[in-house]
Structure formats: structure tokens, C-alpha cells
Amino acid sequence: MKTLIIPDSHLKLDKLSAILGNVDYDEAVFLGDWFDDQDDNVKMNLDAYAFLETLMKNDNHHFVWGNHDLHYAYYSNVTACSGWKIEKWLALTDVMDMKLMESKFKFHHIVDNWLLTHAGLTNQIAQKKIKGNITLKKIDNLLKRETPIAIKALYNKHCHWFYDAGVARGGRSEFGGIVWCDVNREFEPIEGIDQIFGHTPVSTTAPYMPSEGNICLDTHLNHYIIMEDGVAHINSVINLV
């Protein structure tokens, strides 16, 4: 089984098309943040949603929520992030199929014993939420239990630790949750847990690995991963375009 893992796209449909059109894979996982970029406009965001909607109709495609996705799907002050503009929100909410999005988007995904989220689960939060030794099964169970609570909170415009921003990103929480954790200023690896995430822009030349088994893949969509037999193979988009 070959799993394609794609980080934050932020309207870069040319690179996204190059990956999807040239890479052999059995299933794909998209790590979120489909919308917003510097010097963007309404049309660019609508084009991104149209592209996304087509991809969501493929059963072999899986999606995790990014902070920029949540702010358009569940607009409120608790999901606020940079780049949001009212004209983009009005246009996107007019075409968004929320039933489809809620059936496809999750807050986490597990592939070959790797935990995939938008921003990473930091050890400080895991230690508070999980009793005893932290295992991937316990993390999976925790995130599954918390997901309906988080969704209900989104509808009620309430905070939830999944999408709380930490002080490092201008939020009120001590550490950012799995949608907001900053890899440089908040993320602490969890012993024995392998993770792949995006959210924090790092070098455009290579992903950032805060420790073995932890990969921040947000290189402005210059890289993607092919996961096969539990091994994460990092590839460059430059070879495709």
C-alpha cells in the first residue's frame, strides 16, 4: 500500500496537480489548509474549493482539518486566523457542501503507525490528556472521543483544545492543539510516537524534523511523502513540474 501525504496547499493548485498527476499511489492524505495565501483573491479560493470538492468524491482520499479550513467552514472568533477576508468567506460558504466536508474531513488520521494531524500533537498536551504510558492506540482513542465534542463546540462557537492557538501564535492556550501547534516554539515529541504534520512553514528546500520520527512537511508544497511499509519517503515536487 502506497500512501501519498500532501501538506498545506494554500491555493497552489499547479503543484498539487503535478503531484496527483504524476505520482503512483493507492490512497492520499491531505493535511489541510486549502485556502488563503499572500496576494490571493476570491476566484483563487473558489478554484481551490472546486478542486477540493472533486478530490473529496474519491473514497481513497482522506482529509484533516487545517486552521484555515475551519475558519471558513465554521466562522467565529474561536477559529480566527490570518488571511481570512469576508468576501472570500461569503463566496466560499455559498458553494461549500458542508455535508460532504464533514463526512470527509477529520482531525487526525493514522497510516502505518504514524499519526497525521495538521499541526502535530505535542507531548505537553498528551501528558495532560492520557494517563499512564502514551501509546498510539491511546492517542487514537482520545482523538476519536474528542472529535464529536470539538465539532459540537465549533457549531456553538466555543473553544476546544483541538483548535486552540497557543501563546506562540497569539492565542490564549499554553500550547497549541493539533490544528495550531507551532513546531518551532511549542512542539515537543512524544516518545515512541511517529508523527507527520504541517502548519508551520519551514525551509522550502527540505522538511523539518524536530526529532527522529517527527516530520513537519510544510515546505510551501515543495515536498510530499510516500508512505510504504511504515517508511516515510520524502520527495521533491521540483522533479514533477
C-alpha positions in Angstrom: 0.0 0.0 0.0 1.4 3.4 -1.1 0.0 6.3 0.8 0.6 9.8 -0.6 0.8 12.5 2.1 0.4 16.1 1.0 0.9 19.1 3.3 -0.7 22.6 3.3 -1.6 23.5 -0.3 -2.7 27.2 0.2 -4.1 27.6 -3.3 -1.0 26.1 -5.0 -3.1 24.0 -7.5 -0.3 23.8 -10.1 1.9 21.9 -7.7 -1.0 19.9 -6.3 -2.0 18.9 -9.8 1.6 17.9 -10.7 1.8 15.6 -7.6 -1.6 14.0 -8.2 -1.0 13.6 -11.9 2.5 12.1 -11.7 2.8 10.1 -8.5 1.6 6.5 -8.2 -0.4 5.9 -5.0 -3.1 3.8 -3.6 -4.6 6.4 -1.2 -3.8 10.0 -0.3 -4.0 12.0 2.9 -4.2 15.8 2.7 -3.0 17.7 5.8 -5.3 20.7 5.5 -5.1 24.5 4.8 -6.6 24.6 1.4 -7.4 28.4 1.5 -5.7 31.7 1.8 -2.3 32.8 0.5 -0.5 36.1 0.1 -1.9 38.3 -2.7 -4.8 35.9 -3.3 -8.4 36.7 -4.4 -11.9 35.3 -4.2 -11.6 33.4 -7.5 -8.4 31.6 -6.4 -10.1 30.4 -3.3 -13.2 29.3 -5.2 -11.0 27.4 -7.6 -9.3 25.7 -4.7 -12.6 24.6 -3.3 -13.8 23.3 -6.7 -10.6 21.2 -6.9 -11.1 20.0 -3.3 -14.7 19.1 -3.9 -13.7 16.8 -6.8 -11.0 15.2 -4.7 -13.4 14.6 -1.8 -15.6 12.4 -4.0 -12.7 9.8 -4.2 -13.1 7.2 -1.4 -9.3 6.8 -1.4 -8.7 10.4 -0.4 -8.6 11.4 3.3 -8.5 14.9 4.7 -7.6 16.5 8.1 -8.8 19.9 9.2 -6.4 22.8 9.0 -6.9 26.1 10.8 -7.6 28.0 7.5 -10.2 25.4 6.6 -12.0 25.6 9.9 -12.2 29.4 9.8 -14.2 29.3 6.5 -16.3 26.2 7.4 -17.1 27.3 11.0 -16.5 31.0 11.1 -16.3 32.5 14.6 -13.8 34.3 16.8 -12.6 30.9 18.1 -11.5 29.8 14.7 -9.9 33.1 13.6 -6.7 33.0 11.6 -4.7 35.3 9.3 -5.7 35.6 5.7 -9.4 35.4 6.3 -11.5 38.0 4.5 -15.2 38.5 4.5 -15.5 38.5 0.7 -13.7 35.1 0.5 -15.9 33.7 3.3 -19.1 34.8 1.7 -18.1 33.3 -1.6 -16.9 30.0 -0.1 -19.9 29.5 2.2 -22.2 30.0 -0.8 -20.7 26.9 -2.5 -19.4 24.7 0.3 -21.0 21.3 0.6 -20.7 21.1 4.4 -22.4 17.6 4.5 -19.6 16.4 2.2 -16.9 18.1 4.1 -18.0 16.8 7.4 -18.1 13.3 6.0 -14.6 13.5 4.7 -12.6 15.8 7.0 -11.3 14.5 10.3 -8.9 15.9 12.9 -6.5 13.0 12.7 -5.6 10.1 10.5 -3.3 7.1 11.2 -1.2 5.4 8.5 1.2 2.6 9.1 1.5 3.6 12.8 2.2 7.2 12.0 -0.1 9.9 13.5 -1.1 12.5 10.9 -2.6 15.8 12.0 -2.5 19.4 10.7 -0.1 20.8 13.2 1.1 17.9 15.4 0.2 16.7 18.9 2.7 18.0 21.4 3.9 15.9 24.4 2.8 18.6 26.9 -0.9 18.1 25.9 -0.6 14.3 25.5 0.7 14.0 29.1 -2.2 16.0 30.4 -4.9 14.1 28.4 -3.6 10.5 28.7 -3.0 8.5 31.9 0.0 6.2 32.1 2.2 5.3 29.2 1.3 7.1 26.0 0.6 4.8 23.1 -0.7 5.4 19.6 -3.8 3.4 20.5 -4.5 5.7 23.5 -3.9 8.8 21.3 -6.3 7.4 18.6 -9.0 6.7 21.2 -8.6 10.1 22.8 -8.9 12.0 19.5 -11.9 9.9 18.4 -13.6 10.6 21.7 -12.9 14.3 21.5 -13.9 14.7 17.8 -17.7 15.0 18.3 -17.1 17.3 21.3 -14.9 19.5 19.1 -17.5 19.6 16.3 -20.3 20.5 18.7 -18.1 23.3 20.1 -17.5 24.6 16.6 -21.2 24.9 15.9 -21.7 26.6 19.3 -18.7 28.9 18.6 -16.9 27.6 21.7 -13.3 26.9 22.3 -11.8 23.3 22.2 -8.2 22.3 22.7 -8.1 20.8 19.2 -8.2 24.2 17.6 -6.9 26.4 20.4 -3.9 28.5 19.4 -1.0 28.7 21.8 0.6 31.9 23.0 3.4 31.4 20.5 0.8 32.1 17.8 -1.1 34.8 19.6 -3.6 32.6 21.3 -4.5 32.1 24.9 -3.6 28.5 25.5 -0.2 27.4 26.8 0.3 25.2 23.8 -1.4 25.0 20.5 -3.7 22.0 19.8 -3.5 19.6 16.8 -4.7 22.3 14.5 -2.5 25.1 15.8 0.7 23.8 17.4 3.9 25.7 16.3 6.7 23.2 15.6 9.4 25.7 16.4 8.1 27.2 19.7 5.6 24.6 21.1 6.1 21.2 19.7 7.7 18.5 22.0 8.0 15.0 20.5 6.1 12.2 22.3 8.4 9.3 23.0 7.7 6.3 20.8 5.1 8.2 18.6 5.9 9.0 15.0 4.1 12.0 13.5 3.7 13.8 10.2 2.2 17.3 10.2 2.4 20.7 8.5 1.0 24.1 9.6 4.3 25.8 10.5 6.1 27.0 7.3 9.7 25.7 7.4 12.5 25.7 4.8 11.4 25.4 1.1 14.4 23.1 0.5 13.6 20.3 3.0 11.1 19.3 5.6 11.9 20.0 9.3 12.5 17.0 11.5 12.5 18.1 15.2 13.5 14.5 16.1 13.6 11.1 14.5 10.1 10.0 13.6 8.6 13.6 13.5 8.3 15.4 10.3 7.0 18.9 9.6 6.1 18.8 5.9 5.0 22.4 5.3 7.6 23.5 2.8 5.2 25.6 0.7 4.2 22.4 -1.1 7.7 21.8 -2.4 7.7 18.3 -0.9 5.3 15.3 -0.3 5.7 11.9 1.3 5.1 8.4 0.0 4.4 6.1 3.0 5.1 2.5 2.2 5.5 -0.4 4.8 5.8 2.2 7.6 8.7 4.1 5.9 8.2 7.8 5.1 9.9 8.6 1.8 10.2 12.4 1.3 10.1 13.5 -2.3 10.5 16.9 -4.1 7.8 18.5 -6.2 10.6 20.2 -8.3 11.1 16.9 -10.0 7.5 16.9 -11.2 7.0 20.4 -12.5 
